[in-house]
Amino acid sequence: MYGAPVDLSFKQISSLADAWTEEPSTVLRPLKRNSQMKYLSCSLRLNNNNITHIHDLHKTVNHFLAEPSQLAWLDLSFNKISHIDQVLCELHELRVLYLHGNNIFILSEVDRLGVLPHLHTVTLHGNVIETNKAYRNRVISALPQLKTMDFSAVTRQERVMAKIWQSSNNRRSCKETLQ
């Protein structure tokens, strides 16, 4: 039913509004359009650009996709994004999210993605948050439905360790609150 990804990678885009004037690349498979000239795709590639903010993501998805609510795969890797914006949490059908190679530096922002019921694949390596020793445990505990993180499978043992890590942190937080 859905065709190739709408590919806006390597376009020197610095704001999502800039993307609206770009023509997607067509390399392997031709893009199909509906009668309103919107693309019949559930995938959007905005990787390898200079994007710093994704506030206009909703408008961008609506601009390009025939069925924007069906966006399932989003590649924002290798940009200059520093925050996991709330706008990502509105993409309820999102299954795959690539954010690797950006400037995300607040690990707790990953928690926002927990509201995405179908998200099973995420990449966050190559961001400042990766240097936090609790990085993988924190992401897996925040997103328990993950099957793949940073291009490697999430194992049963990692899920157990993430739960232990989470309960340990919850107890520590409770003790600090009581003191």
Secondary structure, DSSP 4 states (H G I P E B T S, - for coil): ---S-EE-TTS--SSHHHHTTPPPB-SSSPPPB-TTS-B--SEEE--SS-----TTHHHHHHHHBSSGGG--EEE--SS---S--GGGGG-TT--EEE--SS----GGGGGGGGG-TT--EEE-TTSGGGGSTTHHHHHHHH-TT-SEETTEEPPHHHHHHHHHHHHHHHHHHHHHHH-
